[in-house]
Structures are given as structure tokens and as C-alpha cells.
């Protein structure tokens, strides 16, 4: 049991930064598929909750100390604004595991003024769905597609 928990810690941490690394890391660590799915969802949701509730504090404490003279951006990025206008919060939640990172998708959702509860619910549904899809695909087809060092 302790071996499974210790093997799942790097999977959790990598999934909190980039979602696809969770299922790939779980496959490489030879975790059970259910463990990989749960740890991947937990990793993404940890980032989502942290940046939903503490994003402003993180930005002011970390970025303002590390980069005190950075240029403040007042107008949102036009590409991100186009994604928001086209897809809304549901689209951003669905695209977060695929294209965006858990941190990037959450920051985009928070910066557009979405309610925190909706962000968390939509991201949870998206994380659970994509985790099952990615994990099943990697566990069943990974031995054919992934490089040898991952196997």
C-alpha cells in the first residue's frame, strides 16, 4: 500500500501542472488504472482550487516580489478573450485538460469573473471525464504508442 502511495505522489504533482502527464506517469509507474484516474483528478483539482481561492494572493505575493518592475497588463490577451467569447466557462473547462494547463484554465476562468463554485464543478466534471478517457487510452494502447522508456 505504501509503495502505491509513494508512486502516486509524482503523478499527482505532475497532473497538477500538466494534465496529460498524470495518466502517462501513472502508466509509467505501473499504478492501477483506477489509482491513476483518481490521482490525476486530485492533482488537477488541487491546482484549480488553489488558484480559484488563492490566485490573487499568490499573484501579489510571489510575482510582485520576484518581478517588482514587471509590466502590468490591463487589457486581456485577445486570443484568450476570443476563446472565452466563443466557448464560455463550459468550453474553457473542457479545453483545460486538452490544451490549457490546470493553472492556465483556472486563471482564465477566474479572470473573467465566473463564480468560484461553477468553476470548481465544471473543472471537476471535465477532469473526471478526460482522466478516464486519457487513462483508458494510455493503458490499453500505450504499449503500442509510447516510447520504450515510458513502458
C-alpha positions in Angstrom: 0.0 0.0 0.0 2.8 2.4 0.9 4.5 1.7 -2.4 1.3 2.6 -4.3 1.0 5.9 -2.3 4.7 6.8 -2.9 4.4 6.0 -6.6 1.3 8.2 -6.9 2.9 11.4 -5.4 4.9 12.3 -8.6 1.8 11.5 -10.7 -0.3 13.8 -8.5 2.3 16.6 -8.7 2.7 16.3 -12.5 -1.0 16.2 -13.1 -1.4 19.4 -11.1 0.9 21.2 -13.6 0.0 19.5 -16.9 -3.0 17.2 -17.0 -1.8 14.6 -19.6 1.3 13.9 -17.5 -0.9 12.2 -14.9 -2.1 9.3 -17.0 1.3 8.9 -18.7 3.1 9.0 -15.3 0.6 6.5 -13.8 1.2 4.1 -16.7 5.0 4.5 -16.4 4.8 3.9 -12.6 2.7 0.9 -13.2 -0.1 2.1 -11.0 -3.6 0.6 -11.2 -5.8 2.4 -13.7 -8.3 3.5 -11.0 -5.5 4.9 -8.9 -4.2 6.8 -11.9 -7.6 8.2 -12.7 -8.2 9.3 -9.1 -4.7 10.8 -8.6 -4.9 12.7 -11.9 -8.3 14.2 -11.0 -7.0 15.1 -7.5 -3.9 16.7 -9.0 -5.8 18.9 -11.4 -8.4 19.8 -8.8 -5.7 20.8 -6.3 -4.5 23.4 -8.8 -8.0 24.5 -9.6 -9.0 25.1 -6.0 -5.7 26.7 -5.1 -5.9 29.2 -8.0 -9.6 29.8 -7.6 -9.4 30.8 -4.0 -5.9 32.0 -3.6 -4.9 33.1 -7.0 -4.9 36.8 -6.2 -2.8 36.3 -3.1 -0.4 34.1 -5.0 0.0 36.7 -7.7 0.6 39.6 -5.3 3.0 37.8 -3.0 5.0 35.8 -5.5 5.0 37.7 -8.7 5.3 41.1 -7.2 8.3 40.0 -5.1 10.1 38.1 -7.9 9.3 40.6 -10.6 8.8 44.0 -9.0 9.2 46.0 -12.2 7.1 43.9 -14.5 4.8 45.5 -16.9 1.2 45.3 -15.7 -1.2 44.1 -18.3 -4.6 45.8 -18.2 -6.2 44.5 -21.4 -6.7 40.7 -21.5 -4.9 38.7 -24.2 -7.1 38.9 -27.3 -6.6 35.2 -28.1 -7.8 34.2 -24.6 -10.7 36.6 -24.9 -11.7 35.0 -28.2 -11.8 31.6 -26.5 -13.9 32.9 -23.7 -16.4 34.6 -26.0 -16.7 31.5 -28.3 -16.9 28.8 -25.6 -17.7 30.3 -22.2 -16.9 28.7 -18.9 -18.0 25.2 -20.1 -15.8 25.4 -23.1 -12.8 26.5 -21.1 -13.3 23.7 -18.6 -13.5 21.2 -21.4 -10.4 22.6 -23.1 -8.3 22.9 -19.9 -7.0 19.3 -19.9 -6.6 19.2 -23.6 -4.9 22.5 -24.5 -4.6 24.6 -21.4 -2.9 23.6 -18.2 -5.0 23.3 -15.0 -3.4 26.6 -13.8 -4.0 28.4 -17.1 -7.6 27.3 -17.5 -8.4 28.3 -13.9 -6.7 31.7 -14.3 -8.7 32.3 -17.5 -12.0 31.3 -15.8 -11.3 33.4 -12.7 -10.1 36.5 -14.6 -13.5 36.6 -16.5 -15.4 36.8 -13.2 -17.0 33.3 -13.2 -18.4 32.2 -9.8 -16.0 30.0 -7.9 -18.4 27.2 -7.3 -19.2 26.9 -11.0 -15.5 26.9 -11.9 -14.9 24.1 -9.5 -17.9 22.0 -10.6 -17.2 22.4 -14.3 -13.5 21.7 -13.9 -14.2 18.6 -11.8 -16.6 17.2 -14.4 -14.0 17.9 -17.1 -11.1 16.5 -15.1 -13.0 13.3 -14.3 -14.1 12.8 -17.9 -10.8 13.4 -19.5 -8.9 11.4 -16.9 -11.0 8.4 -17.7 -10.6 8.9 -21.5 -6.8 9.5 -21.3 -6.1 6.8 -18.8 -8.1 4.1 -20.7 -6.5 5.1 -24.0 -3.0 5.1 -22.5 -3.4 1.9 -20.5 -4.9 0.0 -23.5 -2.8 1.4 -26.3 0.3 2.7 -24.5 2.4 -0.3 -25.2 2.0 0.3 -28.9 2.3 4.1 -29.0 4.5 5.3 -26.1 8.3 5.2 -26.3 10.2 2.4 -24.6 11.4 4.4 -21.6 7.8 5.1 -20.6 6.8 1.5 -20.7 
